[in-house]
Amino acid sequence: MNVLVPLPFVLPLLGAALTMISRRREAVLRVLAPLAVAASLAAAAGLMAAVARDGVIAVQAGGWSAPFGITLVADRLSALLLVVSIGVLLAIMLHAVAEGAGGLGGHEPGVFYPAYLTLTAGVVLIFLAGDLFNLFVAFEVTLASSYVLMTLTPTAERVQAGMTYTVVSLMSSILFLTAIGLTYAATGSVGLAGLAPRVGELPEGTRTALGLLFLVVFGIKGAIAPMHLWLPDSYPAALTRVTAVFAALLTKTAVYALIRVETHLFPRERPSWVMLVLAAATMLVGTLGALTHDNVHRVFSFVLVGHIGYMLFGLGLFSVAGLTGAVLYLVHHIVVQGALFLVSDLMQARTGETSLQRLGGLARMSSFISVLFFVPAMSAGGMPPFSGFIAKLALFQAGLGEGRPAAYAVTGVAVLASLLTLIAMSRIWVLGFWRPRPKEAGEPPAASSYTRASTRLMGLVTAALVVAGLALAVLAGPLASWSRDAAADLLDPSAYRAAVLKEGTR
């Protein structure tokens, strides 16, 4: 079963190389690229089944035993996020294939598909990395490919947004490398499995400084307030299919890394008031920002920022219940955020608009698009019986069960942020779907650049992702059980350490 661990990473990387070779043959790209992601998804599903049966699985690259070699580790958390993330990446890839078939053409496909597959490999490596340095490498792989994706079909706005994104990301990368160097200097190791005892022996001031530095690093990458300002100015400028990938996954990989680092390097027995304060601020700043903008993509981007606070809330509680809620929210948000941006692409294709001042009449134009928007929008707003309600309920119960005033206060903020999200989504519904199209907006485009077949495929893929969000609610019981076990493993990583540190002697 150990061969399954690197496969989800190797397959998209191999696909990226093959698509580079075939970059002038667009018909080949449209088949080869989705096949590479689908193969990676199949390998991830097999890995998840193996983890369910055998527990934590670790592989030492080149046969070098930890902590001297490159370690890839799959446990319950990483296996679950691999399957969900690669599934969403496959859906967005198929949406892009349909969109490319609609005549966007040019030299873009020969760049898009290799960059997309490299990004996929980077995301997979983040989830599998067993040491801090290879976690850094994985983030750099995603940074390089995401900059390429962000600046496709360049415009002045897009290039400027890409520069903002890259400069901020590089700054966080420099801080990340600094944090890794300081950790190695203080402990003599960068392996996640063996760091906790060594970090625990450090002076309290050193531990606090390292913990705050890692929090800043992943706070920037994950758009935690007040380190979020780059995101709403960057994501909406990219092509919608690219923004869908970024919104669904890139911030969530940072949250995953923060969860992994905090639980493995800085375990604690009580909530972190710093994280709880940042969580509350992120929820409020993001959801209030969503109410002040008219561009649909900017509204979604601010909602994305606000909901990072929910995951940070669960981590900040440092309890099995809190981390269970954080894992559930990660899974829910990856699927729902990707679905919202794909729906917005359908809205834009139908009306030619993303501004709420010029949108209108979509309910009459297409009941299909209306349903596709309504379901993930209500899930993001936390309405029952959708997955957003289930994830938020888990977090609310964890916060109230903590029995501390700070946890009660942040739970109240979380309820308020959920209400504000619902208002933001209702605003899009009323202005974009329910009211008649404003006269100043003119008539919608008479003809689309997409063929009927490509339009149908885009709709079907988006519908599949929306249905996947509904499936999360239907499978809430098994998903919550898996998440609870993953949370327990995070707070007691003895099985993780045993699998990694003994792997080389087996």
N, C-alpha and C positions, 0 to 999 in steps of 0.2 A: 504493500500500500504506500510505501514511502515515495515511490515514483510519481504518485498523484500530486504530491506537494508542489514540486516546481512546474508541473504541466500547465496550470492556469496562467502562469507567467511566461513560460517558454512559447506557448502556442501563439498568442498575439504578437510576440516579438518576432517570431518566425514569419507570421503573416505580414508584419510591417516590412520585413526584408523582401518578401515575394512581391508585395504591391509596389515597392520601389522599383524592382526589376520590371514590373508590368505597368509602370505609371503612364505609358502612352496608349494603353489599351483599356479604355474606360469600361467596356463591356466585361472584361476579365475582372477589373477592380470591383465591380458591383456584385460579383459572385464570390470572389476570393475573400474580400474583407469580412462580410457577414459570416462566412464559413469559419474563419479564424476565431471570431468572437463566439460563435455557437460552439465550436470545439472547446474553447476555454470554459464556457458555461457548463458543458457536459463534464469536463474534468473537475470543475469546482463542485458540482453536484455529487460526483463520486467521492470527492474528498470529504464533503460534509457527511455522507453516509459512513465513510470510514472513521471519522471522528466520533460519530454517534456510537459506533460499535467498539472502537479501540481506545477512545480518549485522545489526549494530546499526541500529535505526531510531529516529530522533528527530523529534519534532514540536515546533515553537515556536508556542504559543498566540497568536493574534492577529497572527502574522507578526513578532513582536518577536524578533530574534536573540539567542541566548545571549551574555552572561550577564544580559541585561536583561529577558527575558521569562520566562514560565512554560514550562518544558521538560518534556515527557513522553518517556521513553526506554524502549524495549524491547530487551533483549539476551537472551542465552540463559538466564541465571538468572531474570530477571523473567518471561519468556515461559513457562518451565516451571512456575514457581510459580503463575502466573496460571491456567493450565489445571488444575492439580491442586487449587488452592484453590477455584476457582469450581465445579469438579466436586463437591467435598465440600459446598460451600454449597448446591448444587442438591439433593444427596441429603438433607441435613438439612431443607431446605425442603419436599421431598415428604413426609418423615416428619412434619413439622409439619402439613402439609395433612391427612394421614390422622388425626393426633391431634386436630386441630381438628374434623374430621368426626365424631369420637367423642363430641362433646357437651361439650367444655370451654367453648365458646361465650362468652356474656357480651359485653362490649365489647372483649375481648382481641384478636380478629382484626383489628379496625380499627386497632389500635396495633401489633400484632406485625409484620404484613407491611410497612408503610412503614418501620418501624425496622430490620427485617431487611435490606431492600433498601438502605437508607442505609448500614448496616454493610458490606454487600457492596461498595458504591461506595467506601467508605473503605479497605477492604482492597485493592481494585484500585489505588487511587491511591497507596497506600504502595509497591506494587511498581513503579509507573510513574514516580514522582516523580524528577525529575532535579536537584532542588536541596533544600537542607536546610529552607528555610522551607515549601515545599509538602509535604515529608515531615511536618513538624510539623502542618500543616493536616489532612493525611490522618489522622494519629493522633487529632486532636481530633474529627474526624468519627466515627471508630470509638468514641471515648470517649462522646460524646453519645448515640449510638444504642445502645451496649452498656449504658449505665446504664438506659435505658428498658426494654431487654429483660430486664435482671437483676431489675427490680422489677415485672414483670408479675405479676398476681394476688398483690398484696402481702400479706405476713405480717410480723410484727415481726422475725423472723429474716432475712427476705429484704431488708427495708428497711435493717436494720443492716448486712448484708453489702454491700448496694449502696452505702451511705455509706462503708464501709471501702474498697471498690474505688475509688470516685470520689475520695476524699481522697488516697489513695496515687497514683492516676493523675494527679490535678491537680498533686501535688507533683513528680512526674517531668516533667510538662509544663512547669512553671515552670523546672525545671532545664534542660530541653531548650531552651526559649526563651532562657535565659541563655547556654547554650553556643553557640547560633546567633548571638546578639548579640556575644559575645566573638570568635567566629570571623570575623564580618564586620568588627569593629573592628580585628582583627589583620591581615586579608588583603584586605578590601575586596570580598569575594565570598562567595556562599553556594552557588554552582553546583558540583555534584559533579565535573563534567568538568574544571574549571580549578583546583580547590583544591589538589591534591596538590603542584604546584610551589611554590605560595605558602606552604603550610603548611611545606614543607620548608625554606624560607628563614627561618622563625621561630627564635628562640633555643630551645635544647633544653628549658629549663624551661617555656617557654610551650607547646611541643608536648606535653610530658608532662602538663601541667595540663589542656589541652584534651582529650587522649586519655582521661584518667581521668574527666573530667566526662561525656563521651559514654558511657563504659563504665558509669558509675553510672546515667545516664538510661535506657539500654536494659537495664541489669541489673535495674532496678526493673520496667520494663514486661515484661521477659522472665522474671522470677522466678528470677534467678540468686542462689544463696545467697551471703551472708546476707540478700539483699534480697527473699526469696521469701515471707515469713511471711503476707503478705496473701492469697496465692492459695488455699491450702487452706481458709481461712475464708470466702472469697467465692464461688468457683465452685460448690461443692456446694449452696449455698442457692438457686440459681436453678432454674427449670424445666429438666428434663433436656435438652430439645432446645436450650435456650439455652446450657447448660453445654457441650454437644457442640460448638457453634460456637466458644465461647471457648477450650475446650481444644485444638481442632484448629488454630485460626488465630491468636488474638490474641497469644499468647506467641511464635509463630513469626514473625509480622510484626516483632516487636522483634528477634529473632535475625537476620532478613533485614536490617533496618536497621543493626544492629551490624556485620554482615559488609560491607555496602556502605560504611559510613562508615570502618571500619578499613582496608579495602583501598584506598579512594580518597583518604582524607585522611592516613592514617598508615601508608604502606607500609613494610615492613621485610623484611630478608633472613634473620632468625632467629626462632625461636619466642619468644612472649611468656610469661615465667614467671608474670606476674600472671594472665593468662587461664588458664594451665594449672592454677594453684593453685585458682582459682575454679571451674574445670571439675571438678576432683577433689572439691572440697567440695560442689558442687551434686549430683553423682552420689550421693555417700554420704548427704547429708542427705535428699535426696528418697526414695531407695530404702529407707533405714532408717525414715523416717517412714511409708512405706507399710505396713511390717510392724507398726506399733503401733496401727493404727486398724481399727475394725470396720465402719464405713460404707463401702459399695462406692465411692461417689462420692469420698469423702475418700482412699481408697486410690488410685483412679485419678488424683486431683489430685496426690498426692505422687509417684506414678510419673511424671507429667508434669513435675514440677519436676526430678526426678532425671535425666530424659532430655534436658532442656535442656543439661545438662552435656556430653553427647556432642557436640552441635553446637558448643558453645564450645571443646571439645577440638580439633575439626577446625580451627576458626578460629585457635586459639592456636598451632597448629603453623606457620601461615603458609607452607604449601607447597601445591603443586598436589595432591598426594595427600591432604593433610589437608583442604583445602577441597572436594575431590571427595567425601570421606566426609561432610563437613558437609552438602553439598547433598543427597546421597543420604539422609541421616538426616532432613533437613527434609521431603523428599517422603514418605518412609516414615511419619514421625510424624504429619503432617497427616492422612493417610488412616487409620492405625491408631487414633489417639486418638479421632477422630470416630466410628469404628466401635465402639469399646469403650463409649462413652457411649450410643450408640443401642441397643446390646445391653442395657446396664443399664436402659434405659427399657422394653424388652420384659420383662426380668426383673421389674421393679417392677410392670408392668401385670399380669403373671401371678400374682405372689405378694403384692403390696401391701407389700413390704418392700425396704429397702436395707441393713438391718443384718445382718452376718454371724452374729450371735447368734440371729437369728430366721429366717434363710434356710435352705433345705434341700430336697432332693427334686426339684430342677429337672431333673435328668437323666431322672427318671421322668415328670415332667409334660410335658416337651417336648424331644425329641432335637434338634429344629430349633434351638431357642435354645441348646442345649448346644454344637452345632457352631459356631454363630455366635459364641459366646464363645470357644471353644477356639482358633480360628484366629488372631484378632488378639491374644489373650493370649499365645500361644506366639511370635508375631511380636515382641511387645513384650519378651518374655523373651530374644529373640535365638536362638531355636531354628531350625536348618536344617529345610527349605529356604526359610523365609519371608523377607520383605523385611527384617525387623529383623536377621536374621543377616547378610545381604549388606551392609547399611549398617554394622553393627558391624565386620564383617571388614575392610571398607575402612578404617575408622578405626584398627583394631588394626595393620594393615599399615603405615599411615602413621606411627603412633606408633613402631613398632619400626624402621621404615626411617629415622627421623630420626637415630638413633645417639647420642642424648643421654640422660643419666641421668634428667632430669626427664620426658622423653617416655616412657621406659620405666616410670617410676613411675606416671604418669597412665594409661598403658595397663593396668597391673595393677589400678588402681582401677576402670577401666572394665569389666574382666572381672569383678571382684567385684560391681560394681553390677548387671551383667547377671544374675549368679547370684541376687542379692537380689531383683531384679524377677521372676525366674522363681519364686522362693519365694513372693512376694506373690501372684502370679497362681495358683499352685498352691493356696495357702490359700483363695482364693475358690472355686476348683474343688472342693476337698474339702468345704468347709463349705457352699457354696451349691448345688452340683450333686450331689455324690456321696453325702453322708450323708443319712439320712432327715430330714424336716422335724421340728424340735423340737416337743415337745408344747406347751410354753408359748407357741409362736407361734400356736397355733390352726390352724384350717383356712384354706386360701387362699380369696380372695374367690370367692363362688359365681358372681357375674356381673360382667362388666366394663362400664364406661361406653362402651367402644368397640363399634361394630358389627363384624360379621364381615368386611365389606369393608375397613373401616379397619384392622383388625388384620392382615389379609393384606397390605395395602399397606405398613404399617409394617415387617412382616417382609420383604417383597420389597425394599424400599429398603435396609434394613439388610444384607440378603444381598448386594445389589449393591455396597455399600461394602466388605464383606468380600471379595468377589470382586475388587474393584479392588485391594485390598491384595495378593491372590495374584498379580494381573497384574503388579504391580511386580516380583515375584520372577521371573516368567516372562520379562519384558522387561528383566531386569537388565543384559544386554549393551548394548543401545542406550541405556538410561537412564544407565549408568555412562559411556558414551562422551560423551553430551550433558553430563553433570555434569563430566566431566574438561575438556571444552572451556570450560564456564562458569567453572570454577576457574582455568583458564589466562587467560581474559579478565579475571578479577578481579585477578590478580596483574600483568597487563600491560594496563591499561585504555586503551591508545593508540587502539584502534578505537572505544571508547566516547567518548573525547575528540574524535576526528576527526568522528564522526557528529553530536555535539552542537554543537561550535564552528563547524563548516562548514555546518551545516544551513541557516542563514539566508542563505548566499550561493549556495545551489544554484538 
